Amino acid sequence: MIGFVNGLSIGRNGRHVVSRRGSRGAARCAMAGGDTRSALEIAEGVRSGAFSAEEVTREYLDRIVDRDSEICAFLSVDAEEALESARRIDRARENSEKLGSLAGVPVAVKDNLCIKGSSTTAGSRILENYVAPYTATAVQRLQAAGAVLIGKTNMDEYGMGSSTEKSAFTTTRNPWDTSRVSGGSSGGSAAAVAARECVIAVGSDTGGSIRQPASYCGVTGLKCTYGRVSRYGLLAYASSLDTVGPLATSAVDAALAAQIMAGVDRLDGTSLPDDVPDFVGMLQDKSGASLEGVRIGVIDEAFEGGIDDQVAEKVNDAISVLESLGAEVVRTSLPNLRVATSAYYILAPSEASANLARYDGVRYGERNEDPENMSSLYTMSRKNGLGEEVKRRIMVGTFALSTGYYDAFYLRAQKIRTVVAQDFQSAFEKDIDLLVSPVSPTPAMGVGEKADDPVSMYTQDILTIPASLAGLPAISVPCGFSSTGLPIGLQVIGSFGKEADVLRAAHAYQLNTDFHAKSPHGQDGQVGDLKEYENGEEKDPGLSSGLLEGLEVLALRVTSDVLSPNLLRMRLNEIYAPNDDVLEDILS
């Protein structure tokens, strides 16, 4: 897509924005201080006529030109359509028409959510030229509320990754330190919000793909209760885990976006029929600043071996703030937390192996142009179009579902999922309203640091996966910085359907701290200084053996060796055999 901002072109080299600074125009003056404006403030300003939606849109498009060639948050930007959308909003205001609650607010969308007439790649070469024929329900609702869609953000291919390094097109850099990753798989959305290239971004979370990048990039990321937001129009990874949610600077903006996107959808049979609470109204109530009467459980297992000392320190500081706001803080246990990750990396690949079968060059996806036969058409289309990580997970999932191994792996993982959910239920039945933990064991890793070590990469999600398996709402809230200036996130988890409680705690915390309001940009609006990253210079705490149990299977390369069923069966049995006694205790 090619667009123009104040006469400047926004184009693509590969699939990310590359054009640089040009003339600024009136929008810079009209939106002075725009880096700190919330979605509520922008929408109110547009409705009142303090500034126009077009001025706001030009300002954010200019920022993309200024900043994104270094960060690579976006895969595509449609400036012309964004400006035309903004002009329609301005004309509606001039005609005294009622404007929505997101009037003129620039919103970015993860590239696994369909927008009619726009490229939707899911970060994969096999969908490089796919143009969506319809718009995802969540995105459609944002548009109806007046949001201006400015572009599609980068992601790990089909959501399978924790750093955006698994994108087929480019790696998104962390705006706080461009030698670091932005997290994943919604790393492009998180980086776009952190770099103030949009006000709100839409992401998807399967095992932590909103919360982990939000933590890495110092923004607020909300994973809604499973089914709260329609999945219609979301390219599926693992259907029983996938959720759509917002990333924003503050809990209030996240609440606004979630409230708009949420609600039953006849096009998604898994969407919840429950009424959507007034999240924003609850936060704006004067009592929102207090946590009196709220009982918060600190998950003991989340602070066991493998957690970076600085992460633990900042999260404990944040817990002290919550306590000072009136919350009662108690210690609690989720005894099966350590096996949740192993279960996830059987369940999610199993569902992916079925969901991604459609990308074969016949039904969907780029087709091999010179196949020898039908079998070759399928094989070569998938071989050329899908990345190594996607192939790895498809192989593991296909094996786990195969005859003779379904009970040993998939069924066992489903049972573990059940006991993990029961652990949460037991905690909430003890009059605990919310649970807290770090979001990730460490701050953002260096680009390339774990790219060739899948097992180590998977462990970045050990603290976010449990809530995903249980389908619970959870939020990542910025709670401090490491000694090298990298953001650290606090995770707040609520019981099923209780986004309001999670948002209340996040909002109360943000009213009394300013970590969420900090920006990685200097006075000139450029990306923060590039820091050197040298292996071994910073502490790598490693992970306890308990958290690594069962993960080694996913380090298998997709090679001719992996294609041998006997070898794969042998490796899986080696990994799981030592855990039989433990698992029998859990499942009994």
C-alpha positions in Angstrom: 0.0 0.0 0.0 1.3 3.5 -0.8 -0.1 6.6 1.0 0.9 10.2 1.4 1.3 12.2 4.6 1.7 15.9 4.1 3.1 15.1 0.6 5.4 12.3 2.0 5.2 8.8 0.7 4.8 5.9 3.1 5.9 2.7 1.3 7.2 -0.7 1.9 10.6 -2.3 1.6 9.9 -6.0 2.1 6.8 -5.4 4.3 7.7 -2.6 6.7 7.5 1.2 6.5 10.7 2.7 5.4 10.2 6.4 4.5 11.8 9.0 6.7 11.1 12.5 8.0 9.5 15.1 5.7 7.5 18.3 6.2 5.6 18.4 9.4 2.4 20.5 8.7 -0.1 21.9 11.0 -0.8 18.7 12.9 2.3 19.0 15.0 1.1 22.3 16.5 -2.5 21.2 16.8 -1.5 18.1 18.6 1.3 19.5 20.8 1.8 17.1 23.7 0.1 14.4 21.6 2.5 11.8 22.9 0.7 11.8 26.2 -2.9 12.1 25.0 -5.2 9.2 25.9 -7.8 7.8 23.6 -10.5 9.4 25.7 -8.9 12.8 25.4 -8.4 12.5 21.6 -12.0 11.4 21.0 -13.3 14.3 23.2 -11.0 16.8 21.4 -12.3 15.6 18.0 -16.0 15.7 19.2 -15.6 19.2 20.6 -13.7 20.5 17.5 -10.5 21.3 19.5 -8.7 19.6 16.7 -9.7 17.5 13.7 -9.5 13.8 13.2 -7.4 14.4 10.1 -4.9 16.4 12.1 -4.6 13.6 14.6 -4.2 11.0 11.9 -1.5 13.0 10.1 0.4 13.4 13.4 0.5 9.6 13.9 1.3 8.9 10.3 4.2 11.3 10.6 5.5 9.5 13.6 5.4 6.2 11.7 7.5 7.9 9.0 9.9 9.2 11.6 10.3 6.2 13.7 9.2 2.9 12.2 12.0 2.3 9.8 14.1 1.5 12.9 11.4 -0.3 14.9 9.5 -2.1 12.1 6.3 -2.3 14.1 4.1 -2.2 11.0 3.9 -4.6 8.0 1.7 -2.3 6.1 0.3 1.3 6.4 -2.6 2.6 4.3 -2.2 6.3 4.8 -4.8 7.3 2.1 -7.5 5.2 3.6 -6.7 6.4 7.1 -6.9 10.0 6.1 -10.1 9.4 4.2 -11.6 7.7 7.3 -10.5 10.7 9.4 -12.1 13.1 7.0 -15.4 11.2 7.1 -15.4 11.7 10.9 -14.7 15.4 10.5 -17.5 15.7 8.1 -19.8 13.9 10.5 -18.9 16.4 13.2 -19.5 19.3 10.9 -23.0 17.9 10.2 -23.7 17.6 13.9 -23.8 13.8 13.7 -23.2 11.8 16.9 -19.6 10.5 17.0 -18.5 7.3 18.6 -16.3 6.9 21.7 -13.2 6.4 19.6 -13.8 9.2 17.2 -10.5 10.0 15.4 -8.4 7.7 17.6 -5.6 6.0 15.6 -5.7 2.2 16.0 -3.3 -0.4 14.7 -4.4 -4.0 14.0 -2.3 -7.2 14.3 -1.9 -8.8 10.9 -3.8 -11.9 11.8 -7.1 -10.0 12.0 -8.9 -9.5 8.7 -9.8 -6.1 7.3 -11.8 -6.2 4.1 -9.7 -5.2 1.1 -6.4 -5.2 3.1 -3.5 -7.6 3.1 -3.7 -10.1 5.9 -0.6 -12.2 6.2 -0.4 -13.5 9.8 3.3 -12.9 9.3 3.7 -15.7 6.8 5.0 -15.9 3.3 2.2 -18.4 2.3 -0.3 -15.5 2.8 1.8 -12.8 1.4 -0.7 -11.9 -1.3 -3.9 -12.7 0.5 -6.5 -9.9 0.6 -9.3 -10.4 3.2 -12.8 -10.4 1.8 -14.4 -9.4 5.1 -13.6 -7.6 8.4 -13.1 -9.2 11.8 -15.9 -8.5 14.2 -13.6 -6.9 16.8 -12.2 -4.6 14.2 -15.6 -3.8 12.7 -16.8 -2.7 16.1 -13.8 -0.4 16.6 -14.5 1.2 13.2 -18.1 1.7 14.1 -17.0 3.5 17.2 -14.9 6.0 15.1 -11.5 4.4 15.2 -9.1 5.3 12.4 -7.3 2.2 11.3 -3.8 3.2 10.3 -2.1 -0.1 9.5 -1.3 -3.8 10.2 1.3 -4.7 12.7 4.1 -7.3 12.6 3.8 -10.6 14.4 5.4 -14.0 14.8 4.2 -16.3 12.0 0.6 -17.4 12.9 1.3 -16.3 16.4 4.0 -18.9 17.0 6.8 -17.1 18.8 7.7 -14.8 21.6 9.9 -12.2 19.9 8.6 -11.4 16.3 11.8 -13.0 15.1 9.6 -15.7 13.6 7.9 -13.3 11.3 8.6 -14.1 7.7 9.1 -10.4 6.9 11.1 -8.6 9.5 11.9 -8.5 13.2 10.2 -5.8 15.3 12.7 -3.9 17.6 12.0 -2.8 21.1 11.5 1.0 21.2 13.3 1.2 24.5 16.4 -0.5 23.1 16.5 -1.4 19.5 19.0 -4.2 20.1 16.3 -6.0 22.0 13.1 -7.8 20.8 9.7 -6.4 21.3 8.2 -9.7 22.4 5.6 -11.7 20.7 3.6 -12.7 19.0 1.9 -9.3 19.2 5.3 -7.6 19.2 4.4 -5.2 16.4 1.3 -4.0 18.3 3.1 -3.5 21.5 6.0 -1.7 19.9 3.6 0.6 17.9 1.9 1.7 21.2 5.2 2.1 23.0 6.6 4.2 20.1 3.4 6.3 20.2 2.8 5.3 16.5 -0.8 4.6 17.5 -3.0 5.1 20.6 -4.5 1.6 20.8 -3.4 -1.6 19.1 -5.3 -4.8 18.7 -3.5 -8.1 19.4 -4.3 -11.7 20.0 -3.2 -13.8 23.0 -2.9 -17.6 22.8 -0.4 -18.3 25.6 0.7 -14.7 26.5 1.0 -13.0 23.1 -0.5 -9.7 24.4 0.8 -9.7 27.9 4.5 -10.7 27.3 5.2 -8.0 24.5 3.3 -5.5 26.6 5.7 -6.2 29.5 8.7 -6.0 27.2 7.6 -2.7 25.7 6.3 -1.0 28.8 2.6 -0.8 27.8 -0.7 -2.1 29.1 -1.9 -5.3 27.5 -5.3 -7.0 28.3 -6.1 -10.6 27.7 -9.9 -10.9 28.0 -11.8 -13.9 29.2 -12.0 -16.6 26.6 -15.1 -15.8 24.5 -15.5 -12.2 25.7 -14.3 -10.8 22.3 -15.4 -12.5 19.1 -12.7 -14.5 17.2 -14.6 -14.2 13.9 -12.0 -12.9 11.4 -9.0 -13.9 13.5 -6.7 -16.4 11.6 -6.8 -19.3 14.0 -3.7 -20.7 15.7 -5.2 -22.7 18.6 -9.0 -22.2 18.7 -9.6 -23.1 22.3 -7.0 -20.6 23.5 -7.0 -17.7 21.0 -8.4 -14.4 22.4 -8.5 -10.9 20.9 -7.6 -8.0 23.1 -6.2 -4.4 23.3 -2.8 -2.9 24.0 -2.7 0.7 25.1 -0.7 3.1 27.2 -3.1 2.9 30.2 -5.7 0.6 31.7 -8.4 3.2 30.9 -7.7 3.1 27.2 -7.5 -0.7 27.3 -10.8 -0.8 29.1 -12.4 1.5 26.4 -11.2 -0.7 23.5 -12.2 -4.0 25.3 -15.6 -2.6 26.1 -16.2 -1.7 22.4 -14.9 -5.0 21.0 -16.6 -7.3 23.6 -20.0 -8.9 23.3 -21.8 -11.8 21.8 -21.4 -12.4 18.1 -23.6 -14.8 16.1 -20.7 -15.4 13.8 -18.6 -16.9 16.6 -20.2 -19.8 18.5 -17.7 -19.5 21.3 -18.5 -15.9 22.1 -20.0 -15.3 25.6 -23.7 -14.3 25.7 -23.1 -12.3 28.9 -23.7 -8.6 29.0 -20.6 -6.5 28.8 -20.0 -4.4 31.9 -19.3 -0.7 31.7 -15.5 -1.0 32.2 -14.7 2.6 31.6 -17.5 3.9 33.9 -16.3 1.7 36.7 -12.8 3.1 36.4 -14.0 6.7 36.3 -16.0 6.2 39.5 -14.2 7.9 42.4 -13.9 4.7 44.3 -11.7 3.3 41.5 -8.6 4.7 43.1 -9.1 2.5 46.2 -8.6 -1.2 46.5 -10.3 -1.5 49.9 -11.9 -4.9 50.3 -9.9 -6.5 47.5 -8.0 -9.6 48.4 -4.9 -10.3 46.3 -3.1 -13.6 46.2 0.7 -13.6 45.3 1.5 -16.8 43.5 4.4 -18.5 45.3 5.5 -20.7 42.4 5.8 -17.6 40.1 8.8 -16.4 42.1 10.6 -19.7 42.3 13.9 -20.5 40.4 14.4 -18.8 37.1 13.0 -15.3 37.8 15.4 -12.4 37.3 16.2 -10.7 40.6 15.3 -7.3 39.2 12.0 -8.6 37.9 11.1 -10.0 41.3 12.1 -6.8 43.0 10.0 -4.5 40.8 7.0 -6.8 41.0 7.2 -7.0 44.8 7.4 -3.2 44.9 4.2 -3.1 42.8 2.5 -5.5 45.2 3.4 -3.2 48.0 1.8 -0.3 46.2 -1.4 -2.4 45.8 -1.3 -3.1 49.5 -0.9 0.6 50.3 -4.1 1.2 48.3 -6.1 -0.9 50.7 -5.8 -4.4 49.2 -5.2 -7.3 51.5 -2.2 -9.3 50.2 -1.9 -13.0 50.9 0.4 -15.8 49.7 -1.2 -18.5 47.7 -0.1 -21.6 45.7 -0.8 -22.9 42.2 0.9 -26.3 42.7 0.6 -27.3 39.0 1.9 -24.1 37.5 5.2 -25.7 36.5 3.6 -28.4 34.2 1.2 -25.9 32.5 3.8 -25.0 29.9 4.5 -28.6 28.9 0.7 -29.2 28.5 0.3 -26.0 26.4 3.1 -27.0 24.0 1.2 -30.2 23.2 -2.3 -28.7 23.1 -1.5 -25.6 21.0 0.5 -27.4 18.3 -2.2 -30.1 18.1 -4.8 -27.5 17.4 -2.5 -25.7 15.0 -1.8 -28.9 13.0 -5.5 -29.0 12.2 -6.1 -25.3 11.8 -3.2 -24.8 9.4 -4.0 -27.7 7.2 -6.0 -25.4 5.0 -2.9 -23.5 3.9 -1.9 -25.9 1.2 -1.7 -23.8 -2.0 -5.1 -25.1 -3.1 -7.6 -23.8 -0.6 -5.5 -20.9 0.8 -2.0 -19.7 0.4 0.6 -19.3 -2.3 0.8 -22.2 -4.7 3.9 -23.9 -5.9 4.1 -23.0 -9.6 5.7 -26.1 -11.0 4.6 -29.2 -9.1 5.4 -32.6 -10.4 2.1 -34.1 -9.1 -0.6 -33.4 -6.6 1.4 -34.6 -3.7 4.3 -32.3 -4.7 1.9 -29.4 -5.0 0.9 -29.7 -1.4 4.3 -30.5 -0.1 6.2 -27.7 -1.9 3.6 -25.1 -1.3 3.8 -25.7 2.5 7.5 -26.2 2.5 8.2 -22.9 0.7 5.4 -20.9 2.3 5.6 -21.9 6.0 8.5 -21.0 8.4 10.6 -23.4 10.4 8.8 -22.7 13.7 5.4 -23.3 12.2 6.5 -26.5 10.7 8.0 -27.6 14.0 4.7 -27.1 15.8 2.7 -28.7 13.1 4.9 -31.8 13.3 4.6 -32.0 17.1 0.9 -31.5 17.0 0.3 -34.0 14.2 2.3 -36.6 16.1 0.5 -35.9 19.4 -2.9 -36.5 17.7 -1.8 -39.6 15.8 -3.2 -43.1 16.5 -1.4 -44.7 19.4 -0.1 -41.5 20.9 -3.3 -39.5 21.4 -3.8 -40.8 24.9 -0.2 -40.6 25.9 0.2 -37.0 24.9 -2.9 -35.0 23.9 -5.3 -36.6 26.4 -2.7 -36.2 29.2 -2.2 -32.6 28.3 -5.9 -32.0 28.4 -6.1 -33.5 31.9 -3.3 -31.2 33.0 -5.2 -28.3 31.6 -8.1 -29.2 33.7 -6.1 -29.4 36.9 -4.4 -26.1 36.2 -7.9 -24.5 35.8 -8.9 -26.2 39.1 -5.9 -24.7 40.8 -7.2 -21.2 39.8 -10.7 -22.1 40.9 -9.5 -23.3 44.3 -7.6 -20.0 44.8 -10.6 -17.9 44.0 -12.8 -20.0 46.2 -10.6 -19.0 49.1 -12.0 -15.5 48.9 -9.1 -14.3 46.7 -10.3 -11.7 44.2 -7.1 -11.4 42.1 -3.8 -13.2 41.6 -0.5 -11.4 40.8 2.8 -12.5 39.4 5.5 -11.3 37.0 4.6 -11.4 33.4 7.9 -12.8 32.2 10.9 -14.2 34.0 13.2 -11.6 32.5 13.1 -8.3 30.7 13.3 -8.2 26.9 16.0 -10.5 25.4 18.5 -9.4 22.8 17.7 -9.8 19.1 19.1 -13.2 18.1 19.9 -14.2 21.7 17.4 -17.1 21.8 16.5 -17.3 18.1 18.2 -20.7 17.7 17.1 -22.1 21.1 13.4 -22.9 20.9 13.2 -24.4 24.4 14.6 -21.2 26.0 12.3 -19.1 23.9 9.2 -21.1 25.0 10.1 -20.5 28.7 9.4 -16.8 28.3 5.7 -17.7 28.5 5.8 -19.9 31.6 3.9 -17.3 33.7 1.3 -16.3 31.1 0.3 -19.7 29.8 -1.6 -20.9 33.0 -4.2 -18.1 32.7 -4.6 -18.9 29.0 -5.2 -22.6 29.7 -7.9 -21.6 32.2 -9.5 -19.0 29.9 -9.1 -16.3 32.5 -8.7 -12.5 32.1 -5.3 -11.1 32.8 -3.5 -7.8 32.3 0.2 -6.7 32.0 0.9 -3.4 33.7 4.3 -1.6 33.6 5.8 -1.6 37.1 9.3 -0.5 36.7 12.6 -0.7 34.8 15.7 -2.9 35.0 19.1 -1.3 35.6 19.6 -1.2 31.9 16.3 0.7 31.3 14.2 -2.1 30.1 10.5 -2.3 31.1 9.2 -4.8 33.6 5.5 -5.9 33.8 3.2 -7.0 36.6 0.5 -9.6 35.7 -2.9 -9.3 37.4 -5.2 -12.3 36.9 -9.0 -12.4 37.6 -11.6 -15.1 37.8 -13.7 -16.0 34.8 -15.5 -13.0 33.3 -14.0 -10.5 35.8 -12.2 -8.1 33.5 -13.6 -5.3 35.6 -11.7 -6.4 38.7 -8.5 -6.8 36.7 -8.9 -3.4 35.2 -9.7 -1.8 38.5 -6.5 -3.0 40.1 -4.5 -1.9 37.1 -6.1 1.5 37.0 -5.7 2.1 40.8 -2.0 1.2 40.4 -1.5 3.5 37.5 -3.2 6.4 39.3 -0.4 6.1 41.9 2.6 5.4 39.6 3.8 6.8 36.3 5.6 3.9 34.7 2.8 3.5 32.1 3.2 7.2 31.1 6.9 7.0 30.4 8.0 7.1 26.8 11.2 5.7 25.2 11.6 8.8 23.0 13.7 11.9 23.6 12.7 15.5 23.0 13.3 15.1 19.3 10.8 12.3 19.1 13.4 9.7 18.0 13.8 6.2 19.2 15.8 5.8 22.4 19.6 5.3 22.2 20.8 2.0 20.8 22.4 0.0 23.6 25.1 -2.6 23.1 24.1 -6.2 23.9 26.8 -8.6 24.6 26.2 -12.2 25.6 27.2 -13.0 29.1 27.4 -9.3 30.2 24.0 -9.4 31.8 22.7 -12.0 34.2 21.0 -14.9 32.7 19.2 -16.6 35.6 18.3 -19.7 33.7 15.2 -21.7 34.6 14.6 -24.4 37.2 14.5 -27.9 35.9 10.9 -28.1 37.0 9.9 -25.4 34.5 11.8 -27.0 31.7 10.2 -30.5 32.1 8.6 -31.7 28.9 9.8 -28.7 26.8 12.7 -30.4 25.1 10.5 -32.0 22.6 9.8 -28.7 21.0 13.5 -28.1 20.3 13.4 -30.8 17.6 14.2 -29.4 14.2 12.0 -30.1 11.2 14.4 -32.2 9.3 14.3 -35.6 7.7 15.2 -37.1 11.2 12.1 -35.5 12.7 10.0 -37.0 10.0 10.9 -40.5 11.3 7.9 -41.5 13.6 10.1 -43.9 15.5 12.7 -41.3 16.3 10.0 -38.8 17.4 8.2 -41.4 19.5 11.5 -42.3 21.2 12.3 -38.6 22.0 8.8 -37.9 23.4 9.0 -41.0 25.6 12.4 -40.0 26.8 11.1 -36.7 27.9 7.8 -37.7 29.4 8.9 -41.0 31.0 10.7 -39.4 34.0 7.5 -37.4 34.8 5.1 -40.3 34.9 5.0 -40.5 38.7 4.5 -36.8 39.0 1.8 -36.7 36.4 0.0 -39.7 37.9 0.0 -37.8 41.2 -1.5 -34.7 39.5 -4.1 -36.6 37.6 -5.2 -39.0 40.4 
